[in-house]
Amino acid sequence: MTEAAAPAPDTDLPRHEGLEARIADAILPSLMQMGYELVRVQVSGKERPTVQIMADRADGAPFRVEDCEAISHTIGAVLDVADPIRGEWTLEVSSAGIDRPLTRAKDWNRYAGHVATVELAVPVEGRKRFRGIALAADAETVRMQLEDGTEARFPRGNIRKAKLVLTDELIAATRAAAGDAEADEDDAEGEGQAPARPTPRKGH
């Protein structure tokens, strides 16, 4: 009897630091095994922190409530063992949504041509925030056409946050990609974003 092959490592991963990086490292193997991709881990709050896991389906299919529930069940068990947070905390699982964060090179390339915003960790020419058209990205750099028509390049390591801007064009493109039947179902569920599923947890 042969063992199942482990998922191939994905080098185009979202970048995290500190506690968020430890959580990402703990949950990534299970997410990949289940057929999902990690978009972002975000920890917010101090008294009772919320751990938000944002994910995509690896097969490109629309993300559903059932996906939230499956991830929450499995990842919750993983984090209970890893025990990254002392005391009470809440696990929240959601889809990336239409105006999604751009955390990987593949996100920038997939949504090239759409409006995005970038917030830098270290200012460039005195500015930290930029808005423009996403052009492309590779392992080290992202490219944008700014509102004044110039092209800007930002090191990925200097990007604190980046996300798409919700526009009519983005909504239309997302619905077209999902197909008419999927778009009708998305209307009933809130523009295609599976709602977050908060689950209270307690550290050891």
N, C-alpha and C positions, 0 to 999 in steps of 0.2 A: 504494500500500500504506500503510495507516494504522498508526500506532504504537499498541501496547496502552496503555490508560490506566493511569497509576500508581495504586497503592492510595491511597484517601482517607486523609488524616491522622486519627489517632485522638487526640482531646484528653483522653480518660480513660485516661491512661497511668500505670504505676507510677512513683513518684518515687525517684530515685537521686541520689547525690552522688559527686564525685570520680572515681576510677577506674571504679567501677561505672556511673556516668552516661556516661562516655566509651564504655564497652563497649556499653551499651544503645543509645546513639545510632548506633554502628557497625553493630549487627546488626539493628536494628528494620526498616529497609527490606526486607532480605532475608526476615526472618520474615513480614512482612505479605504480600510477594509470593508466598510459599509457602502462605499460607492459615493462618498461626498468629498467636496473640496472645502478647505478652510478659507474663508474670506477675511475674517477679523476676530480677534479676541479683545474685549474691552472690559476693564474692571472699573466700576464707578461707585462712589459712596464710601463712607468710612465706618459708620456705626454698624450697618448691616450691608456689606458690599453686594453689588449685583455683578455677576459674571455673565456678560453677553457673548454668546457664540453665534457668529454669522456664517452661514454656509451656503454653498451651491451644490446642486447635483452634478456629479462628474459626467453623467450622460447628456447633460444639457437640457433635460426635461424641466418643465416648470416645478418650482418648489412648492410643496403642499403642507397643509397642517399635519398630515401623517408623517411627513419628513421631520417636522419639528418634534413630534412626539417620539419618534424612533431615536433621534439624536439625543434628546433630553434623557431618555431612559438609559442609553448606553453610556453617554458621556458623564452623566450624573454618577453612575457607578464607578467609572474610572477616577473621577475627581474625589469621590469619597475615599478611595484607597490612597490616591496621591496626597490628599489632605493639604492643598496649597494655602488654605485660608483658615485661620483659627476663629472659632466662634461661629455665629449664624451668618449665612449668606444665601443669596438667591441665584439660581441658574436660569438664564433666559436664552432661548434658542429662537432664531429668526432667519428668514431669507435676507438676501442683500437688498431686495427691493429694486424699484426702477432707478431712483436717484442714488445708486449704490456707491459705496466707497471704492476708490481705485487703489487697491493694495498690491496688485501684482502686475507684471508687464503684460500678461495676457489680457487683463482688464482694459488697459490703455489701448492695446491694439484692437481688441474687439469693438470698443466704442469710439474708435477714431472718427472724427468728424462731428462729435457731439460736444456740447459746452460742458466745461469742468472748472472747478476751483481748486487751488492748491494753497496750502498753508505751510510755510517753511519753518524749520527749527532755527536756522541761522539766516538772518536777512540777506538779501541780494540787492545791492545798490539802495540800501535803506528800506527795502520792502520785504514783508513776510507773506503777504496775500496777493494772489494773482488769479485772474479769470481769463479764460480763452477757449479755444477749440483744441481738444485732445488730438494729437497727431500720431504719435507712436511711442514705443518704449522698448528698451532692451534690459539686460541684467543690471546695468549701472545708471542709466539716464532715461528721463522722460522728456518728450518734446511737446510744446504747446505753441499755438499761434495766438498771441495776446490780442486784446481788443484794439490796440493801435496798429495791428497788422504785422508787427515784428514777431519773429520766432524766438522762443526762449527754451533753454535746456536746463534741467534741474537734476542734480545727482539724487538718485532715489534715497540714498542714506540721509539726505537733508530734508526730505519731505515728512512733515509731521502729520498732515492730513491731506487727503485729496478725494474729491467725490464728483459725481456727475450732477449737473443742474437739471431739475425737472423741467422739460420743455415739451411742447406739442410734438416736435420731431422725434424726441426720445421715446415718448409714449407710443407714437405710431410705429416706430421701428421695433419696439419691444413686442407690441401686439402682432406685428407681421411675422416676427421670428417665432412666436408661440403658435401662430395659426389661428384662424377664426374661431374654431371651437374652444381652444384654450383661452382666447381673449374673452369670450362670453363668460366663461367660468371665472376668470380673473375679476371681471366686473362685480360679480357677486361676492368676491372675497377681498375686494379692496385693492384694485389696480395691480394684482399679481404678487403682492407681498404677503407671504404667510405670516400670520400674527405671531408675536413672541409668546412663548409658553413659560411663564415664570414658575419655578419650582423651589420652594424653600429647602435649604440644606443646613447642616450643622457640622462644623469641623470638630476634630477630636480634641 
